[in-house]
Amino acid sequence: MPTYPVKNLKTGEEKELMMSMKAYDEWKKDNPDWDKDWSKGCAGSGETGEWRDKMNKTHPGWGDIMRNKIVPKAARYNNRSITDKYN
């Protein structure tokens, strides 16, 4: 379920709402003094990008595992198992 950090435009009060997007849209219509707190809800540079590239950088053996899953005849391509390769 999404979390929405919001801020009251008049009082400056802050809170987090945990609800569906549809419920949040309704809540926004019923509470015009509140708006999304963009300083807390924006994606940082570490949260953007292609997930496959992130996995390859953070888990070096991930690419080998995926190649072995995608290409079931890995022996044909002279691939060793990941345990042999990294031990």
N, C-alpha and C positions, 0 to 999 in steps of 0.2 A: 504494500500500500504506500503511495507517495506521501512524502512529508513536505509541508509548505511552511517555510518561515515567513511570518507576516508581521507587519508593524502598523500600529495605529498612527495615522497621519496627524491627528490632533494632540494626542497625549504622549506619543513616542513609545507607548507600551509595546513589547515584543512577545510573541509566542509562536509555538509550532503547532500546526494542524496536521493530523494524520487522517486522510480521507481520500476517497476516490476523486478523480478529476471532475466527474460530473457533480459530485457533492460539493467540491471546492467552488465550481462555477456558481452553483446556487448560493453558497455561503457568501461569495463576493457580492452577489446582487443584493443580498439581505444586509450586508455590512459595508456600505460605501466608504466609511471612514478608515477602513483597513486596506492595505495594499501589500503585495508580495515584497519581502525584504530582499532585494536583488543582491545585496552585498553578501548574503549568506547562502543564497541558492544558485549562484552561477557556477558553472563547471570551471574548474581550474585547468591549467595546461596539462596536468598529470592525468586528467580524466578524459581527455579527448584523444582521438586517433583510432587506428585500426586495431581491433582486439587481437588479431593473429600476430601482429608485430610486437605487441606488448607481451604476449605469451612467449614468443621466441626470445625476447630479451630477459624476461624474469625466470623462465624455466628452459634452459638450453636444450634439454632432451625432448621438448614438446614437439618440435618439427619432425624428429625421427619417429616418434610414436605415431603422429598423424600420417606420415608417409607409409608406415607399416600397416596402418588401418585402411588407408585408402588403396594401397597397392598390396593386396593380400599375398601375392606371389613375390614377396620381398627377396627370397633366396635367388630368384631369377636375376635380380639386379645386384647380387653379391653384397647384400646388406647383412650385417650381423645384428643380433638382437641388441636392444638398448642396454641390457645388463652387461653383455660382453664388451660393448663399445665404451662404456663409461666406468668400468671396474678395472 
